[in-house]
Amino acid sequence: MSKVIIHTTMGDITVELNDEKAPIGAENFIHYVMEGWYNGTLFHRIIPNFMVQGGGLLPGMEDKPSGDPIENEADNGLKNERGTIAYARTMDPHSATTQFFINLKDNSFLDHTGKNTQGWGYAVFGKVVDGMDVVDAMAQVGTTSRRGHQDVPVEDIIITKTTLIED
């Protein structure tokens, strides 16, 4: 299994990608990591006792254009448990591109329950194996509303770089 270090202005987070159960999601994430796409993007949404979200907006809350959406593989058996990384999406179950979130606690209501609009869930594609203390520290920062977005950190938390570590 591949690992990615997400270097942030608050510290490093190492995630192990589950390319066996989530091949589409893992490959998609690696693709953007290899392109350096996440460099300079924000952790732009933080909700304590829920999750931290990043990977789609630049400082100033500017959208960063991404590639095509991927197929939702939330039916892969992986659960939205504390420390897992999953894809953010719109109401369309198959709309995930680059934005991801890290679960701060077990969020079973985000798990796949059926192949319908209500049941698709959010696709987990890996887990934090080092740096969960950094994620927990993010959950403690002050937040505000900015440019139509809520739960935005008052001080930018920037992904400075992502590094792929092959096994």
Buried (B, 14 or more C-beta within 10 A) or exposed (E): EBBBBBBBEBEBBBBBBBBEBBBBBBBBBBEBBEEEBBBEBBBBBBBBEBBBBBBBBBEEBEEBEBEEBBEBBBBBEBBBBBBBBBBBBEEEBEBBBBBBBBBBBBBEEBBBEEEEEEEBBBBBBBBBEEBBEBBBBBBEBEBEEBEEEEBBBEEBBBBEBBEEEEE
